[in-house]
Amino acid sequence: MKRRTVLVALAAAALLLLGLVLLRQWQGPQLAGYRIEARPLVQTVVATGRVVPVSRAQVGSEITGVLLERRVREGDDVQPGDILAVLRADDLSAGVREAEAAVAQLQRSSRPQAQAALRQAQAQLAQASRETERRRVLLQRQLIARETLEQAVQAETLARTAAEQARLAADSLASGNADETVVRERLAAARAALEKTVIRAQVAGKVLTRNVEPGDLVQPGRVLFEIARQGATELLVPVDEKNLEVLALGQAAQCVADAFPARPFTATLDFIAPSVDPQRGTVDLRLAVQPVPAFLRQDMTVSVNVETGRRASALVVPNDALSAIDGGSAWVWAVREGRAHRTAVRLGLRGLAATEILSGLRAGDWVLADTDSGLADGDRVRVTAPPAANDAQSTASRKELPARLE
């Protein structure tokens, strides 16, 4: 009797187990899924870039020479006119002294001598004119021969010519005339050449690089220093061209320097390049940083999240539930009454981990997380919510939109 009871119990348990197995098979496999709910959504474009100045000034030498002294190094702040380096200038200094001597000779010797010669020639002309007049009177009284008068006239003519030549010589050496202009221009050119041996900063900024040391021979065309101009700091960020549709000037961005991950800062999209790099398929963005964090340095690597859209409340689905994304459309496995149905949906904003659904689903619907489960349309399934299903907005997804650029 007892044995029969045990057998009956075992048979009942087997039948129950078999029924459960058949029920599970009838209900379909148990798969992870998400419940569609309305929640805030932020669409961002994620990329990596670097810190760049608004512009850089490359400083070189206009003349060939040997570097005598270097007065700045990397990181130094400079202002317009600050001396960066000095070249040896022995021969140019001698040229300046020679030109100064020529100016001094003109002012202290040549010009006074010319003026004295002019006065002497004018005095001689006056004497010759008086002598001619006296002889003309004597000739009228028939006291001298005509030949004597002719000699006096000839002497007066020669004296007049000499006076004119002296006047021309004095005029050429007068202040502001041609000869003085020539010697003064030579002096200015010599001083300008000497000044070129002192290499100065032309802009205010920070010295980024120095490519010369004392004793080096420098030549025109060689970059000796590179200076980042003072002004707003920018971030140069290449992004995939597929993101151009959602980018616009003035959009805000959250940025993090790789060297200081715990110190985020903000920036504003200030420039979108008018052309696309055909080799990489990217477009360059420039983001203005204001105020500039003290820790930012030139060429520092930064990660940038540009906010391109925001919804206070939107029906969203995690990105790994989407398949066959084509522009603004995709499809999902929607579960209704225990069966999976391949459903077309229209997409709106796309966040890093979730995407807005404009049509095709309603609040409260369930969708499968795995779009590659091998199901056929209409198959029965059982849906279970995965861990942190409601935190899809802050959880990295297997199908980030847009993808991070490395």
Secondary structure as UniProt FT lines:
FT   HELIX           2..27
FT   STRAND          30..35
FT   STRAND          37..52
FT   STRAND          56..60
FT   STRAND          65..70
FT   TURN            74..75
FT   STRAND          77..78
FT   TURN            80..81
FT   STRAND          83..87
FT   HELIX           90..105
FT   HELIX           106..110
FT   HELIX           111..140
FT   TURN            141..142
FT   HELIX           146..172
FT   TURN            175..176
FT   HELIX           178..195
FT   TURN            196..197
FT   STRAND          198..200
FT   STRAND          205..210
FT   TURN            214..215
FT   STRAND          217..218
FT   TURN            220..221
FT   STRAND          223..229
FT   STRAND          233..240
FT   HELIX           241..246
FT   TURN            249..250
FT   STRAND          252..257
FT   TURN            258..259
FT   STRAND          260..272
FT   TURN            278..281
FT   STRAND          282..289
FT   TURN            294..295
FT   TURN            298..299
FT   STRAND          301..318
FT   HELIX           319..321
FT   STRAND          323..326
FT   TURN            327..328
FT   STRAND          329..336
FT   TURN            337..338
FT   STRAND          339..350
FT   STRAND          354..359
FT   TURN            363..364
FT   STRAND          366..368
FT   TURN            371..372
FT   TURN            377..378
FT   STRAND          382..384
FT   TURN            387..388
FT   HELIX           389..391
FT   TURN            392..394
FT   TURN            398..399
//
